[in-house]
Amino acid sequence: MIKLQQLIGLPVLVIHSGKREGTIKDAIFDSHWKVTGLVLESSGWFVSVVKTVDWNAVLTCGVDAIIISDEAAVQKTKLEQLGRTFCTSKIQLKGMPMVTVHGVMLGQVSDVYFHPFMGTPIVGFELTDGFISDLMEGRKWLRAPEDSNAVLLGEDAIIVPAVSEAELEPVAASNSKNREK
């Protein structure tokens, strides 16, 4: 299991040529919040087109680089066509509030965890209550419910079952216990 933000900033290399195609800037999600692609860094002040890589072309997510199948996997995409991303599009997962069905705010999404080659669904959320709270209490971890229908990953908020409040754990506990499941 990896954290999405661990990918940001990694170089993207082509397997057969070793050519560097760019650096990861963001991830693209479908309407069910599964990773479907990567956005590469672009230069310029007013960028309207970015380079993207379809997730199916990703061969390896290493700790130091992402390896893709070939140069043809890198496409140009208009920013407005990205839809849902982690941090750059109109609908962003980062910073999205997570609320129970009873209206209890659990925090805002600061990172997500996923298995890079298992259909890429989000398997857990790292939540924050803000900078001061992070320093005083630390961030929280919430495993994504087994029943994907129990979670509404909306445009402006994530709605989770009421039991989710009791299932919150400190991030340190999630790193040792939940990552091994």
Contacts in CASP RR format, 6 or more apart in sequence:
PFRMAT RR
TARGET T0000
AUTHOR 0000-0000-0000
METHOD contacts of the structure
MODEL  1
MIKLQQLIGLPVLVIHSGKREGTIKDAIFDSHWKVTGLVLESSGWFVSVV
KTVDWNAVLTCGVDAIIISDEAAVQKTKLEQLGRTFCTSKIQLKGMPMVT
VHGVMLGQVSDVYFHPFMGTPIVGFELTDGFISDLMEGRKWLRAPEDSNA
VLLGEDAIIVPAVSEAELEPVAASNSKNREK
1 113 0 8 1.000
1 114 0 8 1.000
1 115 0 8 1.000
1 123 0 8 1.000
1 179 0 8 1.000
2 61 0 8 1.000
2 113 0 8 1.000
2 114 0 8 1.000
2 115 0 8 1.000
2 116 0 8 1.000
3 111 0 8 1.000
3 112 0 8 1.000
3 113 0 8 1.000
3 126 0 8 1.000
4 27 0 8 1.000
4 35 0 8 1.000
4 86 0 8 1.000
4 111 0 8 1.000
4 112 0 8 1.000
4 113 0 8 1.000
4 114 0 8 1.000
5 111 0 8 1.000
6 63 0 8 1.000
7 24 0 8 1.000
7 27 0 8 1.000
7 38 0 8 1.000
7 61 0 8 1.000
7 66 0 8 1.000
8 24 0 8 1.000
8 25 0 8 1.000
8 26 0 8 1.000
9 23 0 8 1.000
9 24 0 8 1.000
9 25 0 8 1.000
9 41 0 8 1.000
10 23 0 8 1.000
10 24 0 8 1.000
10 62 0 8 1.000
10 64 0 8 1.000
10 65 0 8 1.000
10 66 0 8 1.000
11 20 0 8 1.000
11 22 0 8 1.000
11 23 0 8 1.000
11 24 0 8 1.000
11 64 0 8 1.000
11 65 0 8 1.000
11 66 0 8 1.000
12 20 0 8 1.000
12 21 0 8 1.000
12 22 0 8 1.000
12 23 0 8 1.000
12 24 0 8 1.000
12 38 0 8 1.000
12 40 0 8 1.000
12 53 0 8 1.000
12 65 0 8 1.000
12 66 0 8 1.000
12 67 0 8 1.000
12 68 0 8 1.000
12 74 0 8 1.000
13 19 0 8 1.000
13 20 0 8 1.000
13 21 0 8 1.000
13 65 0 8 1.000
13 66 0 8 1.000
13 67 0 8 1.000
13 68 0 8 1.000
14 21 0 8 1.000
14 67 0 8 1.000
14 68 0 8 1.000
14 69 0 8 1.000
14 70 0 8 1.000
14 71 0 8 1.000
15 59 0 8 1.000
15 67 0 8 1.000
15 68 0 8 1.000
15 69 0 8 1.000
15 70 0 8 1.000
16 70 0 8 1.000
17 71 0 8 1.000
19 71 0 8 1.000
21 40 0 8 1.000
21 51 0 8 1.000
21 53 0 8 1.000
21 68 0 8 1.000
21 71 0 8 1.000
21 74 0 8 1.000
22 40 0 8 1.000
22 41 0 8 1.000
22 51 0 8 1.000
23 40 0 8 1.000
23 41 0 8 1.000
24 38 0 8 1.000
24 39 0 8 1.000
24 40 0 8 1.000
24 41 0 8 1.000
24 66 0 8 1.000
25 39 0 8 1.000
25 40 0 8 1.000
25 41 0 8 1.000
25 42 0 8 1.000
25 50 0 8 1.000
25 88 0 8 1.000
26 38 0 8 1.000
26 39 0 8 1.000
26 85 0 8 1.000
26 86 0 8 1.000
26 87 0 8 1.000
26 88 0 8 1.000
26 89 0 8 1.000
27 35 0 8 1.000
27 37 0 8 1.000
27 38 0 8 1.000
27 39 0 8 1.000
27 85 0 8 1.000
27 86 0 8 1.000
28 35 0 8 1.000
28 36 0 8 1.000
28 37 0 8 1.000
28 38 0 8 1.000
28 39 0 8 1.000
28 52 0 8 1.000
28 55 0 8 1.000
28 82 0 8 1.000
28 83 0 8 1.000
28 84 0 8 1.000
28 85 0 8 1.000
29 35 0 8 1.000
29 36 0 8 1.000
29 84 0 8 1.000
29 85 0 8 1.000
29 86 0 8 1.000
29 93 0 8 1.000
30 36 0 8 1.000
30 84 0 8 1.000
31 84 0 8 1.000
32 121 0 8 1.000
32 148 0 8 1.000
32 153 0 8 1.000
33 84 0 8 1.000
33 93 0 8 1.000
33 121 0 8 1.000
33 122 0 8 1.000
33 153 0 8 1.000
34 119 0 8 1.000
34 120 0 8 1.000
34 121 0 8 1.000
34 122 0 8 1.000
35 55 0 8 1.000
35 114 0 8 1.000
35 120 0 8 1.000
36 54 0 8 1.000
36 55 0 8 1.000
36 120 0 8 1.000
37 52 0 8 1.000
37 53 0 8 1.000
37 54 0 8 1.000
37 55 0 8 1.000
37 58 0 8 1.000
38 52 0 8 1.000
38 53 0 8 1.000
38 55 0 8 1.000
38 58 0 8 1.000
38 66 0 8 1.000
39 50 0 8 1.000
39 51 0 8 1.000
39 52 0 8 1.000
39 82 0 8 1.000
39 85 0 8 1.000
39 88 0 8 1.000
40 50 0 8 1.000
40 51 0 8 1.000
40 52 0 8 1.000
40 53 0 8 1.000
40 74 0 8 1.000
42 49 0 8 1.000
42 50 0 8 1.000
42 51 0 8 1.000
47 79 0 8 1.000
48 78 0 8 1.000
48 79 0 8 1.000
49 76 0 8 1.000
49 77 0 8 1.000
49 78 0 8 1.000
49 79 0 8 1.000
50 76 0 8 1.000
50 77 0 8 1.000
50 79 0 8 1.000
50 82 0 8 1.000
51 74 0 8 1.000
51 75 0 8 1.000
51 76 0 8 1.000
51 77 0 8 1.000
52 74 0 8 1.000
52 75 0 8 1.000
52 76 0 8 1.000
52 77 0 8 1.000
52 82 0 8 1.000
53 66 0 8 1.000
53 68 0 8 1.000
53 73 0 8 1.000
53 74 0 8 1.000
53 75 0 8 1.000
54 73 0 8 1.000
54 75 0 8 1.000
55 120 0 8 1.000
57 68 0 8 1.000
57 69 0 8 1.000
57 70 0 8 1.000
57 73 0 8 1.000
58 66 0 8 1.000
58 67 0 8 1.000
58 68 0 8 1.000
58 116 0 8 1.000
59 67 0 8 1.000
59 68 0 8 1.000
59 69 0 8 1.000
60 66 0 8 1.000
60 67 0 8 1.000
61 116 0 8 1.000
68 74 0 8 1.000
79 88 0 8 1.000
79 89 0 8 1.000
80 90 0 8 1.000
82 88 0 8 1.000
82 89 0 8 1.000
83 89 0 8 1.000
83 90 0 8 1.000
83 91 0 8 1.000
84 91 0 8 1.000
84 92 0 8 1.000
84 93 0 8 1.000
85 91 0 8 1.000
85 92 0 8 1.000
85 93 0 8 1.000
86 92 0 8 1.000
86 93 0 8 1.000
86 94 0 8 1.000
86 112 0 8 1.000
87 93 0 8 1.000
87 94 0 8 1.000
91 155 0 8 1.000
93 109 0 8 1.000
93 112 0 8 1.000
94 109 0 8 1.000
94 110 0 8 1.000
94 111 0 8 1.000
95 108 0 8 1.000
95 109 0 8 1.000
95 110 0 8 1.000
95 128 0 8 1.000
96 108 0 8 1.000
96 109 0 8 1.000
96 156 0 8 1.000
96 157 0 8 1.000
96 158 0 8 1.000
97 105 0 8 1.000
97 107 0 8 1.000
97 108 0 8 1.000
97 156 0 8 1.000
97 157 0 8 1.000
97 158 0 8 1.000
98 105 0 8 1.000
98 106 0 8 1.000
98 107 0 8 1.000
98 108 0 8 1.000
98 109 0 8 1.000
98 125 0 8 1.000
98 127 0 8 1.000
98 142 0 8 1.000
98 157 0 8 1.000
98 158 0 8 1.000
98 160 0 8 1.000
98 164 0 8 1.000
99 105 0 8 1.000
99 106 0 8 1.000
99 157 0 8 1.000
99 158 0 8 1.000
99 159 0 8 1.000
99 160 0 8 1.000
100 106 0 8 1.000
100 159 0 8 1.000
100 160 0 8 1.000
100 161 0 8 1.000
100 162 0 8 1.000
100 164 0 8 1.000
100 165 0 8 1.000
101 159 0 8 1.000
101 160 0 8 1.000
101 161 0 8 1.000
101 162 0 8 1.000
102 162 0 8 1.000
104 162 0 8 1.000
104 165 0 8 1.000
106 127 0 8 1.000
106 140 0 8 1.000
106 142 0 8 1.000
106 160 0 8 1.000
106 164 0 8 1.000
106 165 0 8 1.000
106 168 0 8 1.000
107 127 0 8 1.000
107 128 0 8 1.000
107 129 0 8 1.000
107 140 0 8 1.000
108 127 0 8 1.000
108 128 0 8 1.000
108 129 0 8 1.000
108 130 0 8 1.000
109 125 0 8 1.000
109 126 0 8 1.000
109 127 0 8 1.000
109 128 0 8 1.000
109 158 0 8 1.000
110 126 0 8 1.000
110 127 0 8 1.000
110 128 0 8 1.000
110 139 0 8 1.000
111 125 0 8 1.000
111 126 0 8 1.000
112 122 0 8 1.000
112 124 0 8 1.000
112 125 0 8 1.000
112 126 0 8 1.000
113 122 0 8 1.000
113 123 0 8 1.000
113 124 0 8 1.000
113 125 0 8 1.000
113 126 0 8 1.000
113 179 0 8 1.000
114 120 0 8 1.000
114 121 0 8 1.000
114 122 0 8 1.000
114 123 0 8 1.000
114 124 0 8 1.000
115 121 0 8 1.000
115 123 0 8 1.000
121 144 0 8 1.000
121 148 0 8 1.000
122 144 0 8 1.000
123 143 0 8 1.000
123 144 0 8 1.000
124 141 0 8 1.000
124 142 0 8 1.000
124 143 0 8 1.000
124 144 0 8 1.000
124 178 0 8 1.000
125 141 0 8 1.000
125 142 0 8 1.000
125 144 0 8 1.000
125 158 0 8 1.000
126 139 0 8 1.000
126 140 0 8 1.000
126 141 0 8 1.000
126 171 0 8 1.000
126 174 0 8 1.000
127 139 0 8 1.000
127 140 0 8 1.000
127 141 0 8 1.000
127 142 0 8 1.000
127 168 0 8 1.000
128 134 0 8 1.000
128 139 0 8 1.000
128 140 0 8 1.000
129 137 0 8 1.000
129 140 0 8 1.000
138 170 0 8 1.000
138 171 0 8 1.000
139 170 0 8 1.000
139 171 0 8 1.000
140 168 0 8 1.000
140 169 0 8 1.000
140 170 0 8 1.000
140 171 0 8 1.000
141 168 0 8 1.000
141 169 0 8 1.000
141 170 0 8 1.000
141 171 0 8 1.000
141 173 0 8 1.000
141 174 0 8 1.000
141 178 0 8 1.000
142 160 0 8 1.000
142 164 0 8 1.000
142 167 0 8 1.000
142 168 0 8 1.000
142 169 0 8 1.000
143 167 0 8 1.000
143 174 0 8 1.000
143 178 0 8 1.000
144 151 0 8 1.000
145 151 0 8 1.000
145 160 0 8 1.000
145 161 0 8 1.000
145 164 0 8 1.000
150 160 0 8 1.000
150 161 0 8 1.000
151 158 0 8 1.000
151 159 0 8 1.000
151 160 0 8 1.000
151 161 0 8 1.000
152 158 0 8 1.000
152 159 0 8 1.000
152 160 0 8 1.000
169 177 0 8 1.000
169 178 0 8 1.000
END
